[in-house]
């Protein structure tokens, strides 16, 4: 049924004096000081507020065109709903899409589900919340990046009065961290298009991460840190640290190892859900001997996990932040600089500095590209100077 207008009747609009404004059915008209008039719309469409200037009387704009604008916005919203799965009657919010996205990944055996779920729960969902998935645009994503870069990093935390209280590190979120969250967001939108939840995905751009120096431990610092881990009250800290240092495995890869995937006879750990895809992780002889004893003496026979936990929904330990920080401090290291991923940096750095060729390092570390491994060839490393000494000796050799 056509709307009836009283305030926005043409005869009434002629009576308006400069500066006066009337609004009816989401359409506003304001008489300007120069006698011209401007039409704007301000309406809610599928939970999204639309506020636009339609145009001026002097440009030929009329109330009918403002009505047509609103009708088109509502038609477009209905089109978006029709693009959703059969039976859906309402616009899919980002929050609902995140829940369904993770559920489908689990059903289909997707990769890095724990990481994606963490990105969504801790950062993406709180920011985008109930905003319709199909209404998120590139501008919203740029706002998210700016918001995250300004946030202070929180780590670990302590239990106080039955609640976990996070500890601020004083550092703001790095571009690399934000890029990994945007990668999760990008995958969600790609899948949403494939599953016909939305028609198209917004544009997303990676941020420049820079080429800052990678923090890694010297051989002497490694021994001090391992000694501190051995003395820790947490019985899983030393095994975790030793595995990470002698394989370069990521934290999530270490903590989610299943006993059945440890092949001591082949000196290998099979990782079915590694970040870059399933791989066979080689291990040292010393680590193989340690794991054999550790599984026999310290891991419950009935547990399928190398690091079991009755308190975790997954059945295995997912975090060791507090004992890790305590051990780092006890070893004389800065817990704000030395984190769990530092152990991976340390292993890869020492492989490179030992003269191991980069393709072999890539095979051991599970990096996706050689370019990622090249970052560990530190410009001020001892191996670089040793190489330059060899060049000098060769060029100055007298036949």
C-alpha positions in Angstrom: 0.0 0.0 0.0 1.4 3.4 -1.0 2.4 5.6 1.9 0.4 8.8 2.6 2.5 11.9 3.0 1.3 15.0 4.9 4.4 16.9 6.0 6.2 16.1 2.7 3.3 17.3 0.6 4.6 19.6 -2.1 2.3 22.4 -0.9 3.6 22.1 2.6 7.3 22.1 1.5 6.7 25.4 -0.3 5.8 27.0 3.1 9.1 26.0 4.8 11.5 28.9 5.7 15.3 28.7 5.3 16.7 26.4 8.0 13.5 24.5 8.6 13.3 20.7 8.2 10.6 18.1 8.1 10.8 14.3 8.1 8.2 11.6 7.3 8.5 7.8 6.6 12.3 8.0 6.7 12.6 10.9 4.2 13.8 14.3 5.2 13.5 17.6 3.4 15.4 20.7 4.5 15.1 24.3 3.1 18.5 25.8 2.6 19.5 29.4 3.2 19.7 30.0 -0.6 16.1 28.8 -1.0 17.1 25.4 -2.5 15.9 22.2 -0.8 17.7 18.9 -0.1 16.2 15.4 0.3 17.9 12.8 2.5 16.8 9.3 3.7 17.5 7.7 7.1 16.0 4.2 7.4 16.8 0.8 8.9 17.0 -2.0 6.4 17.6 -5.6 7.7 19.2 -4.2 10.9 21.5 -1.8 9.0 21.0 1.9 9.1 21.1 3.7 5.8 21.6 7.5 5.8 22.1 9.1 2.4 21.7 12.4 0.7 19.5 11.8 -2.3 19.9 15.3 -3.9 18.6 18.8 -4.3 15.4 20.3 -5.7 17.6 22.4 -8.1 18.9 19.1 -9.5 15.4 17.9 -10.3 15.3 15.5 -7.3 11.8 14.9 -5.9 10.2 13.0 -3.0 9.4 10.1 -5.4 13.1 9.6 -6.1 13.8 9.4 -2.3 11.0 6.8 -2.1 12.5 4.8 -5.0 15.9 4.9 -3.2 14.5 3.3 -0.1 12.6 0.7 -2.1 15.7 -0.2 -4.0 17.7 -0.6 -0.7 15.0 -3.0 0.6 14.9 -4.9 -2.7 18.7 -5.4 -2.6 18.4 -6.6 1.0 15.8 -9.2 -0.1 18.1 -10.3 -2.9 20.8 -10.9 -0.3 18.5 -13.0 1.7 17.5 -15.1 -1.3 21.2 -15.8 -1.9 21.4 -17.6 1.4 20.8 -21.3 1.9 17.3 -22.6 1.3 15.0 -22.0 4.2 16.9 -19.1 5.7 14.5 -16.2 6.4 16.8 -13.7 8.1 20.1 -12.1 7.2 23.1 -14.1 8.5 25.0 -12.1 11.1 28.8 -12.4 11.4 28.4 -14.0 14.8 26.1 -16.8 13.4 28.3 -17.2 10.3 31.4 -17.7 12.5 29.7 -20.5 14.5 28.5 -22.3 11.3 31.9 -21.8 9.6 33.7 -23.6 12.4 31.1 -26.3 12.6 31.5 -27.0 8.8 35.3 -27.0 9.0 35.1 -29.6 11.8 32.7 -31.8 9.7 34.9 -31.6 6.6 38.3 -31.9 8.4 39.5 -28.4 7.8 43.0 -27.2 8.7 44.1 -25.1 11.7 40.6 -25.1 13.2 41.8 -24.3 16.7 43.7 -21.2 15.4 40.8 -20.0 13.3 38.4 -20.5 16.2 40.7 -18.5 18.5 41.0 -15.6 16.0 37.2 -15.5 15.8 36.3 -15.8 19.4 38.9 -13.5 20.8 38.9 -10.7 18.2 36.8 -11.0 15.0 33.4 -11.8 16.5 33.6 -9.2 19.3 34.4 -6.5 16.7 31.9 -7.5 13.9 29.4 -9.1 16.2 25.8 -8.9 14.9 26.6 -7.0 11.7 25.1 -8.8 8.7 27.8 -10.8 6.9 26.8 -9.5 3.5 27.1 -5.9 4.7 30.7 -6.0 5.8 32.8 -4.0 3.3 36.5 -3.2 2.9 36.1 -0.1 5.0 35.0 -2.2 8.0 38.0 -4.4 7.6 40.4 -1.5 7.6 38.7 -0.2 10.7 39.3 -3.7 12.3 43.0 -3.5 11.4 43.4 -0.1 12.9 41.5 -1.2 16.1 43.7 -4.3 16.5 47.0 -2.4 15.9 46.1 0.0 18.8 45.3 -2.8 21.3 47.9 -3.8 23.9 49.0 -7.4 23.8 47.9 -9.5 26.7 49.6 -12.7 27.7 49.0 -15.6 30.0 47.5 -14.3 33.2 47.0 -15.6 36.7 44.0 -17.1 38.4 42.6 -14.8 41.0 39.4 -15.5 42.9 38.6 -18.3 40.5 39.0 -16.0 37.4 41.8 -15.8 34.9 43.2 -12.2 34.9 45.3 -11.4 31.8 48.6 -9.6 32.1 49.4 -6.7 29.8 52.8 -6.9 28.1 53.1 -3.2 27.1 53.4 -4.1 23.4 50.7 -3.4 20.8 49.5 -5.9 18.3 52.0 -6.5 15.5 51.0 -6.3 11.8 51.9 -10.0 11.4 49.4 -11.0 14.1 46.7 -8.9 12.4 47.5 -10.5 9.0 46.9 -14.0 10.4 43.6 -12.9 11.8 42.7 -11.3 8.4 43.7 -14.6 6.8 41.0 -16.4 8.9 38.5 -13.7 8.0 39.4 -14.1 4.3 38.9 -17.9 4.4 35.5 -17.4 6.2 34.3 -15.1 3.4 35.6 -17.4 0.7 33.7 -20.3 2.2 30.6 -18.1 2.7 30.6 -17.4 -1.1 31.1 -21.1 -1.9 28.3 -22.1 0.5 26.1 -19.4 -1.0 25.7 -17.5 2.2 26.6 -14.3 0.4 27.1 -13.2 -3.2 30.6 -11.7 -3.1 33.4 -11.1 -0.6 34.9 -7.8 0.4 38.4 -6.8 -0.6 41.1 -7.5 1.9 44.7 -6.3 1.9 47.6 -7.7 3.9 49.7 -5.3 6.0 53.4 -4.8 5.5 55.1 -6.8 8.3 58.6 -5.3 8.0 61.9 -7.2 8.3 62.6 -6.9 12.0 65.3 -9.1 13.7 64.1 -12.5 14.8 64.6 -13.2 18.5 66.4 -16.5 19.2 68.4 -18.0 22.0 72.1 -18.7 21.9 73.3 -22.2 22.7 74.3 -21.1 26.2 70.8 -19.5 26.8 69.2 -22.7 25.5 70.9 -24.8 28.2 70.0 -22.3 30.9 66.4 -22.3 29.8 66.1 -26.1 29.6 67.6 -26.4 33.1 64.9 -23.9 34.4 62.2 -26.0 32.6 63.6 -29.2 34.2 63.2 -27.5 37.7 59.7 -26.3 37.0 56.7 -27.6 39.0 54.9 -28.2 35.7 56.0 -31.7 34.5 55.0 -31.0 30.9 57.2 -27.8 30.4 60.5 -29.6 29.9 59.2 -32.1 27.3 57.5 -29.3 25.5 60.6 -27.1 25.4 62.9 -30.0 24.4 60.6 -31.0 21.5 60.2 -27.5 20.3 64.0 -26.8 20.4 65.0 -30.1 18.7 62.4 -30.1 16.0 61.3 -26.4 15.4 57.7 -27.5 15.7 55.1 -24.8 16.5 53.4 -24.7 20.0 50.1 -26.1 18.8 51.8 -28.8 16.8 53.8 -30.0 19.9 50.9 -29.9 22.4 48.5 -31.8 20.0 50.9 -34.7 19.3 49.2 -38.1 19.7 51.2 -41.0 21.0 50.2 -43.2 18.0 51.9 -40.7 15.7 55.3 -40.9 17.3 57.4 -43.4 15.3 60.5 -43.9 17.4 61.9 -46.6 15.0 61.9 -44.1 12.2 62.9 -41.1 14.3 59.8 -39.2 13.2 56.6 -37.6 14.4 53.6 -37.6 12.0 51.7 -34.3 12.1 48.3 -34.8 10.3 47.1 -31.2 10.8 50.2 -29.1 10.6 49.9 -25.4 9.5 51.3 -26.0 6.0 49.7 -29.4 5.6 50.4 -32.9 6.9 54.1 -33.7 7.2 56.5 -36.2 8.8 58.6 -34.3 11.4 62.1 -35.7 11.8 63.5 -35.9 15.4 67.0 -36.3 16.9 68.3 -39.5 18.5 68.4 -37.8 21.9 64.8 -36.7 21.6 63.7 -40.2 20.5 65.4 -41.6 23.6 63.8 -39.0 25.8 60.3 -39.6 24.3 60.5 -43.3 24.8 61.2 -42.9 28.5 58.8 -40.0 29.0 55.8 -42.0 27.4 56.7 -45.0 29.5 57.1 -43.2 32.9 55.1 -40.0 32.8 52.2 -40.3 30.3 49.1 -42.3 31.4 48.8 -45.5 29.3 45.1 -44.8 28.5 45.7 -41.3 27.2 46.0 -40.9 23.4 47.8 -37.6 23.9 51.5 -36.9 24.6 50.4 -33.9 26.7 47.1 -35.0 28.2 44.9 -32.6 30.3 41.6 -33.4 32.1 40.8 -29.7 32.2 40.8 -29.1 28.5 37.9 -29.7 26.1 40.3 -31.1 23.5 41.7 -33.6 26.0 45.2 -32.2 25.7 47.1 -29.2 27.1 46.7 -26.1 25.0 48.8 -23.5 26.9 51.8 -23.3 29.2 52.2 -19.5 29.4 52.7 -19.1 33.2 55.3 -21.9 33.8 57.0 -20.8 30.5 57.4 -17.2 31.8 58.6 -18.4 35.2 61.3 -20.6 33.6 62.4 -17.8 31.2 62.8 -15.4 34.2 64.6 -18.1 36.2 67.0 -18.5 33.2 67.8 -14.8 33.2 65.8 -14.1 30.0 63.2 -11.4 29.3 59.7 -13.1 29.3 58.4 -10.2 27.2 60.8 -11.1 24.4 61.2 -14.9 24.9 57.9 -16.5 24.2 56.8 -20.0 23.0 57.5 -19.2 19.4 61.0 -18.2 20.3 61.9 -21.9 20.6 60.9 -22.4 16.9 62.9 -19.4 15.9 65.9 -20.8 17.9 65.8 -24.2 16.3 65.5 -22.8 12.7 68.2 -20.2 13.3 70.7 -22.7 14.6 70.0 -25.0 11.7 70.8 -22.2 9.2 73.8 -21.1 11.2 75.1 -24.7 11.2 75.4 -24.5 7.5 72.3 -26.7 6.7 71.0 -25.8 3.2 67.7 -23.9 3.1 65.6 -26.6 1.3 66.6 -29.1 4.1 65.7 -26.5 6.8 62.4 -25.9 5.1 61.7 -29.7 5.1 62.5 -29.9 8.8 60.6 -26.7 9.9 57.5 -27.2 7.8 57.6 -23.7 6.3 55.6 -23.1 3.2 58.3 -21.3 1.2 62.0 -20.9 1.1 61.5 -17.1 1.3 60.2 -17.6 4.9 63.2 -19.7 5.8 65.6 -17.0 4.4 64.4 -14.6 7.1 66.5 -16.7 9.5 69.8 -16.1 7.7 70.6 -13.2 10.1 72.8 -10.6 8.5 75.0 -10.4 11.6 75.2 -14.1 12.3 78.5 -15.9 12.9 77.9 -18.1 9.9 77.8 -15.1 7.6 81.1 -13.8 8.8 82.6 -17.3 8.4 81.4 -17.4 4.8 83.0 -14.0 4.2 86.3 -15.3 5.7 86.2 -18.2 3.3 85.6 -15.8 0.4 88.6 -13.7 1.5 90.9 -16.7 1.9 90.0 -18.0 -1.6 90.4 -14.6 -3.3 93.7 -13.9 -1.6 95.1 -17.4 -2.1 98.4 -17.3 -3.9 98.9 -20.0 -6.5 
